[in-house]
Structure formats: structure tokens, C-alpha cells
């Protein structure tokens, strides 16, 4: 009996991972190369909250992690990767609702979102 329950749980877990993967792929609209190049810019390094005395913002560190996830084979992703993908989806969705009224292209709002792999100017 417990084998069946374990199988059901594994199936639900796999379905949950697939949902997170799909949401992540929709939220992150930059390629690994685009994101990596963006993260090297001054604008990318100047925005976001810095924690723990580090010179790197939370979003910038997240961007580096997103590049790793995008370049990994899906089968090689672990629980911590899926947890980070869930965090990225939440951040992107929350911040898309808070956009500036003007000059989106040069806004800190856009730069912050781009650190998280989403360029609001891309369709």
C-alpha cells in the first residue's frame, strides 16, 4: 500500500515540477547569453537590494543562478533549482504589476527585472 502512495506522491511532485518549469520559462524571456551579457553591465550591478555586506544585489546573484538553470539539462535540476525557479516566477509577476508610468526603457524597475531574467520590453 505504501508503494502506491509513494508513486502517487512522485507523480504529483513531477506534475508540480513541470508546472514550475513552464511558469519559469514564461517569466524568463531572456536567453542565457543575453542575461549573462546584461549582468556584466554597470546598470545591472547598480540596482537591487544588497544583503550581508556583499557588493552584489540579490537580483544580480539570482541572475547568475538563472543562467546556470537555463544551461542545465532539465533532468539534472534539483529541488533547490525548482525552489529558485518558483522564487523567480513570484518576483517577476509581483514586479510586473509595479511598472513605472514613463521611461520604462531606462528605469531601475526594468533593470531589476532584467537581473531576474525578464526584459519587459521583449514580447
N, C-alpha and C positions, 0 to 999 in steps of 0.2 A: 504494500500500500504506500509506503513512504517513497518508493521509486517513482510511482505515478505523480505524487505531489512534487517531487524534485523535478520531474520532466515538465510539469505544468509551470513551475516557477522559472525554469530555464527558458521556456517558450515565452513567458511574459517578459522576462529580462531581455531576451533577444528583440522582442517587439518594441520594448521601451528604448533600447539602443538604436534601433532603426529609426524610430521617431525623432530621437535626439539628433541623429546623423542628418536626417532630412532637414530639420529645422536649422541646424548649424550650416548646412550647405546653402540654404536660402538666405541666412543672415550674413554670412561671409561671402561678399561678392567680389573680393579681390583675389587674384592669383597669388601663389606663394612668392613668385618673383616680384610682383607689384608691391606686395606687403613688405617684403624684405627691403626693397629699394626705398619705400616710404619710411621705414623705420630708421634709415640712415640719415634722414633729413633733420635739419635743425628744428623745423616745425613739429615733427613727431616727438622729438626729445624734450620740447618745451612745455607740452600740455600734459595735464593729468595730475592726479594726486601721487605724491611721493611718500612712501612709508618706510619706517625703520631707519631713517637717516641715509637711505640709498639715494643715489643720484638718478635712479631710473623710476619712472612712474609705474603704477600698477598696470595701466593700459599698455604701456610700451613692453613690459615683461610679458603681458598676455599676448601681444602681437607676435613676439618671438616664439611663444608656445604654439600659437595658431599655425605658424609656418611649419613647425615640426609635425603637427597633426595633419595638415594638408599634404605633406610629403610622405607620410607614413601609409603603409598598406592598412586598409580598414581592419583586416584580420589581426593586425598587430596592436591595435589600440586597446588600452586597458581601462579599468574603472575610473582611474584618475583623469584619463583623457576625456571620457564621456562626461565626467563631472565638470571639467573645464569647458567643454562644448556647451553644456547646459548654462553655465555662467555667462558665456559669450552671447548666447541667444537672448538671455534675460537683459543683459546690458544693452545690446543693440536695440531691442524692442522698446525698452524704457527711454532711451535717449533719442530715438527717432521721434518720439512724441513731444520732445522738448526743443525742437529746432528753432533757430533764430529767425527773426522776421525779415532780415535782409542780409546781404553779402554772405550767403551760405558758403560760397567757394573759398573764402579766406577766413572762415570763422574757426575759433577754437573748438566749437561743437563738432564741426566736420573733422578737424584734425584728430580729435579724441576718438571719434567713431572709426576713423581710418586706422588708428592704433589697434583697434579691436577687429580689423579686417573688413569693415564695411565703409564703402565710399558712397554717401548719399547722392552724389551726382551721377553715379552709374545707374543705368536702368536694368 
